[in-house]
Amino acid sequence: MSVPIPEIAFETTQVNGLNLHVLPAKKFKTTTIVVCIEQALSEENVTKTALLAHVLKRATARFPDSKQLREHLDFLYGAVFDVDVAKKGERQILQVYLELPQEQYLSAETALLEQAIQFVGDVLLRPYLENGVFAEKYILSEKEALRKRIESVVDDKIKYANQRITEEMCKGEPFALLVYGRVEDLPAISGENLYRYWKELIARNPIDIFVVGDVEQKQIEEYIGRHLAIERGLAKQLPPLAVQKQVSEIREVIDQLDVTQGKLNIGCRTHVTYRDDDYPALVMANGVLGGFPHSKLFINVREKASLAYYAVSRLESHKGVLMMMAGIDAANYEKAVSIMKEQLQLVRDGNISEMELAQTKATIVNQYRELMDSARMMIEFTYNGRLSGRRRTLSELLRQIQDIGIEEIRRVADKVQIDTIYLLRDRKGGA
Amino acid sequence: MQVTTFEQVNETIYHEKLPNGLRVYLLPKTGFSKTYAVFTTRYGSIDSHFRAGGEETIVPDGIAHFLEHKLFEKKDRDVFQDFSRNGASSNAFTSFNRTAYLFSSTEQVVENLNTLLDFVQDPYFSDQSVEKEKGIIGQEIQMYDDNPDWKVYMNLLKALYQKHPVRIEIAGTIESISRITKEALYRCYETFYHPGNMLLFVVGAIDPEQIMQVIRDNQARKQFPPVPRIERFFPEEPGEVGMKRIEHHLPVGLPKCLIGYKETNLGLTGQALLKQELTTKLVLEILFGTSSVLYQKLYDSGLITESFDFDYTAETAYAYSLLGGDTPDPDELVKVLNGEVERILEQGISTEDFERSRRKKIGQFLRALNSVEYIANQFTSYKFNETDLFDVLPVLESITLDDANRRLREHFQPEQQAVSIVRSASTKEQPF
C-alpha cells in the first residue's frame, strides 16, 4: 500500500527585511510562532548571545517587570513563551518561541493572534531599558541565572559526557563551545555593551520567523509588518556553517566523578553534512549503526553482551559529528569499546543484511513523516534546510532515502573516522 | 460501538468493550500523519502483593518493569525487529500503577496493531533470557541512581510514605531483581495481563470502523480464561509523613530541593477525584506559577532558577503535591516558601489570581490535545480511576473561588510537608 508523500510547505516572503515563513494548518489546537536569529558560534559572542536570550525574556518596554509580563501570558491563555539559544553546527541560534490556543476553541475570544505577534515584537524589538540601555537589575539577575545554568550542566551525566567529549574532540573549533557560554565572560558584560550587541544582532543578522496554525498568510504578513517594524539592510554574511578537520590519531580521555554508571562516548567525524549529496546515505549509515532498537549497537552491546541499557548513535547534521553512546559498568570499558568499534567497522565493510536495510529505511521514513504532526518539528526541518543552504523538500529526502543501497552506506561509512573515545567514570578505578 | 463527541474541543471518541473484557477506545485525528496505539495493563510497580484465584503471592520489587522488558523477547526473535520492519517506532514504560506498550507509525498501522496485541498476549520467558536481562536492567537502575532529578523525587516519596510501595523504586534494586525467576514472571503475567484488566487506545490517522474490526478479529482468534478477580494488598499507610527531611549526595551544579505535601483526603474516584486533582493543580498555579508574587520574589532573590516546577499526583489510594527545583540554599528556600504559604492561608486567594490562572490552565489543556501521546496515555490513566479526560474542560470551568480556597486550606497543612534535598558532597564546604 502506498501512501501519498506529504509536504512541509511553508510560504516564504520578506517583510521588513525579515524572512517570514507561514504554514496554515487546521489540525492543531494552537498557533506556534518561532523567531530564529542566526549568529556565528564564537568565543567572542557565545556568552553575550546566551545572556541576551535571558534578558529579553525578563521584561519589555510595555511590561517592565516580569510579573506583568507573565500575567500577560496568562491572559493569552497560558501562552508558552521562551527565549533560548541552540547550537546547530557552528551557529548559535537565538530563538523566541510562543505558542497559544487557537481562538476558535475559546468562546468569544478574538485578536489573540495579533496580540501574540505584538508580544513577540515587544520581546525582540522593544525591550525594557533604563537610561537607554538594558536595566542593570536584569543584567545582574540574569548573569547569575546563566552562571547557575552553565554550572548545572554536570547534573545530567549523559549531557555532561556529551559536552565534555565535544570540548576535547573539537578543541580550538567553535563547535567545542557550550551554547550557554562561559562563566569567565560574564563579568565583562554590561547593560550597555549588551545593548549595542542586541542592536547589531537585530539589524544585521539573518532573522527567520515561522508561523504554524489555522492562520492566513496575508493576515500574518500584515501583523508582522505592523508589530515588527524594523530598519534592516542586507543580512550579514556569516563564516562557514562548520569547519571540517582530518583526524590524525584517536585520542582517549577519561574523567572521574562520583557516579555509579560509566558513560562511554565515541565521537566520530563523518566529513558529511546536511548540505552534501551524501547526507541521506549518512542518515542511513547512522540508522543501521545505532539509530534504533534493531540497529547493530542495540543488538550487540545491549541484547547480546548485556553490557548496557542504552547503546545508540546520534548524528549532528551540520557539523557532521556522529556520536556513539552507552551507559556501562566502567569495568567493561575495553569490552564495550571493542564491540562498538566492531559495529562501526561492519557498517564500513558493508556488512549489512537486506533486512537491516529495509528496517532502517522503514523507520527513518516513518520518523520523517511523523514530523508532520508537530509544528515545532516542521519548523526545525525547514530551518535546517535554510541554514545549510540546501533545501530538500520532505518528499525529495524520502525518495533519496528509499534509493539508498548497501554500497552507498558502505561508501559514506568508510569516510567516518573515530576521533575521541571518552569515559566518564567513578573515582574507584584507576584513570 | 459507542460514539461520543466533545464539541468544545472538536474531538470524537469511539468505544467498545469486547467479549473478553478488553476496553477499546479510538480517536481519529483529522489531518494527522501518524497513529499512536497504547495497550495498557492496570499493573505497576506497587502491585507486588496480590491474590487472583489461587494463593496469596508476594513477588520481588521491580518485577512489573522486568516483565515489561521481557515481553519484547520471543523464543525466536525480538519484537522490536517486527515493528522496525513495518516502519513503526515502539516502546514501553512501567509506572507505579500501569504498564504500557506502544507504537507509533505512519504506515502499516493494521500490521503494527496486530503485532502490538499479539506480542503482549503471547509471553515467552526462559531462565537464560531472564538472567541476561538482569545485566541490562542493572545498568538502567544505575543510570537512575546517577540522575539527581530522579533521586530527589524518589527520596521525597520515601519521606512522605512510610509503608505504601509508591516509596519503592519502579525498577527495584539490583538485589531485588536478582530474585526474579521465570516462574514469578508467568505468575504476574497470568494475573495482570488478562484483557479484562487492560485498555487499548488508538489515536491518529485512523478509520474507526476498520480499526475496531481489526481489533475484534484479533481478539476473537484468542482464548482467555474468564476474567479473574484480582485482590491487591497494600500495607496500611499512616496519614502522617514518614520523615520531615531527607538528604542525598550526588555531583550537581546547584543543590536540588523538592517539597512535598502528602494528601489527607483520599479514597476518591471518578468526577470527585478529577475535581480534586484539577483544583489542587489550579491552586498550585496560583501560589507558585510564574506570574505569582512568590515566584517572582524567589527568582529575583536568586533562590530559584527556571527549573522551578510543581505538580500534583492524584490516585485513589495515594496523592501528593510537589514543588521545587535547583536552589543555592535549600533551607532558605523552604523557609521563604513556608512563610508565603502561611500568608496565603490567612489571606486566601483573590478572584483576579483565580481567574487568570484558570485561563492559563484552559490553554494548557487545549495545547496538550495536540499531542496524540498525551491524549492516549492520560485518557488511559484517567479511565483506570473511572475519570474521563474529556471532562477536564467542563470540570475546570465548574471550579469556584470557594473550592480553591477550601482546597488550599485542606491540602497545604504544614505537618503534611516533607523536604528532599540532593547536593554535592562538597557543597557545604564550598558555598556559592
Contacts between the chains, C-beta under 8 A, distances in Angstrom:
chain1	res1	chain2	res2	distance
A	1	B	107	7.3
A	1	B	108	7.7
A	3	B	106	7.1
A	3	B	107	5.6
A	6	B	33	6.3
A	25	B	31	7.1
A	26	B	30	7.9
A	26	B	31	6.2
A	27	B	29	6.9
A	27	B	30	6.3
A	27	B	31	3.2
A	27	B	32	6.0
A	28	B	370	5.3
A	29	B	9	7.4
A	29	B	366	4.8
A	29	B	367	6.7
A	29	B	369	5.2
A	29	B	370	5.6
A	30	B	366	6.8
A	30	B	367	5.1
A	30	B	370	6.1
A	65	B	296	7.7
A	66	B	296	5.7
A	66	B	299	7.3
A	67	B	291	6.0
A	67	B	293	7.2
A	67	B	296	4.7
A	70	B	289	7.8
A	70	B	290	4.6
A	70	B	291	3.6
A	70	B	295	7.9
A	70	B	296	7.7
A	71	B	291	4.7
A	71	B	356	6.4
A	73	B	290	7.8
A	73	B	291	7.3
A	73	B	360	7.8
A	74	B	289	7.7
A	74	B	291	5.2
A	74	B	356	4.6
A	74	B	357	6.7
A	74	B	359	6.0
A	74	B	360	4.5
A	75	B	356	6.8
A	75	B	359	6.7
A	76	B	363	7.5
A	77	B	359	5.5
A	77	B	360	6.8
A	77	B	362	6.1
A	77	B	363	3.1
A	77	B	366	7.4
A	78	B	359	6.8
A	78	B	360	3.3
A	78	B	361	6.8
A	78	B	362	7.4
A	78	B	363	3.5
A	78	B	364	4.9
A	78	B	367	7.7
A	79	B	363	6.8
A	80	B	367	7.0
A	99	B	367	6.5
A	100	B	363	6.8
A	101	B	362	7.7
A	101	B	363	4.8
A	101	B	366	4.5
A	101	B	367	6.6
A	102	B	366	7.9
A	105	B	8	7.2
A	105	B	9	6.6
A	105	B	10	7.5
A	105	B	366	5.4
A	106	B	362	7.5
A	141	B	299	7.7
A	141	B	300	6.3
A	141	B	302	7.0
A	144	B	302	5.4
A	145	B	302	7.8
A	145	B	305	6.0
A	145	B	306	7.0
A	148	B	253	6.7
A	148	B	254	5.6
A	148	B	305	5.3
A	148	B	326	6.7
A	148	B	328	7.5
A	149	B	305	7.0
A	149	B	306	7.9
A	150	B	253	7.9
A	151	B	253	3.6
A	151	B	254	6.7
A	152	B	252	7.0
A	152	B	253	3.4
A	152	B	254	5.7
A	152	B	305	7.8
A	152	B	307	7.8
A	152	B	326	6.1
A	153	B	253	6.8
A	154	B	251	5.9
A	154	B	252	6.6
A	154	B	253	5.3
A	155	B	148	5.4
A	155	B	149	7.2
A	155	B	252	5.0
A	155	B	253	5.8
A	155	B	256	7.8
A	155	B	326	7.9
A	156	B	147	7.4
A	156	B	149	8.0
A	157	B	146	5.2
A	157	B	147	7.5
A	257	B	251	5.2
A	258	B	249	7.5
A	258	B	250	6.9
A	258	B	251	5.1
A	258	B	425	6.7
A	259	B	146	4.9
A	259	B	251	7.2
A	260	B	142	4.5
A	260	B	145	4.7
A	260	B	146	5.2
A	261	B	139	6.5
A	261	B	142	4.0
A	261	B	143	5.4
A	261	B	145	7.3
A	261	B	146	5.4
A	292	B	80	7.6
A	292	B	84	5.9
A	292	B	89	7.7
A	293	B	78	7.6
A	293	B	80	3.7
A	293	B	84	7.1
A	293	B	90	7.5
A	294	B	78	7.8
A	294	B	80	5.6
A	294	B	81	5.3
A	294	B	84	4.0
A	298	B	80	7.7
A	299	B	78	7.8
A	302	B	136	5.9
A	303	B	78	6.6
A	303	B	136	7.9
A	306	B	132	5.1
A	306	B	133	7.7
A	306	B	134	8.0
A	306	B	135	3.5
A	306	B	136	5.6
A	307	B	135	7.0
A	307	B	139	7.4
A	308	B	136	7.2
A	308	B	139	5.4
A	309	B	136	5.5
A	309	B	137	7.2
A	309	B	139	4.1
A	309	B	140	3.9
A	309	B	143	6.0
A	310	B	143	7.5
A	327	B	139	5.7
A	327	B	142	7.4
A	327	B	143	5.1
A	328	B	139	6.8
A	329	B	139	7.1
A	329	B	142	7.7
A	355	B	81	7.9
A	355	B	85	7.3
A	358	B	85	6.5
A	359	B	81	7.0
A	359	B	84	3.8
A	359	B	85	5.3
A	360	B	84	7.7
A	362	B	84	6.5
A	362	B	85	6.4
A	362	B	86	6.5
A	362	B	87	3.4
A	362	B	107	7.9
A	363	B	84	5.2
A	363	B	87	5.9
A	363	B	88	7.7
A	363	B	89	6.5
A	365	B	87	6.1
A	365	B	106	7.9
A	365	B	107	8.0
A	366	B	34	7.9
A	366	B	87	4.1
A	366	B	88	6.7
A	366	B	89	6.4
A	366	B	104	7.9
A	366	B	105	5.6
A	366	B	106	5.3
A	366	B	107	7.0
A	367	B	89	7.1
A	369	B	33	5.2
A	369	B	34	7.0
A	369	B	106	4.0
A	369	B	107	7.7
A	370	B	33	6.5
A	370	B	34	4.8
A	370	B	89	7.8
A	370	B	104	6.6
A	370	B	106	6.1
A	372	B	32	7.7
A	372	B	33	4.2
A	372	B	34	7.8
A	373	B	32	5.1
A	373	B	33	5.5
A	373	B	34	5.4
A	373	B	204	7.9
A	373	B	372	7.1
A	374	B	370	8.0
A	375	B	370	7.8
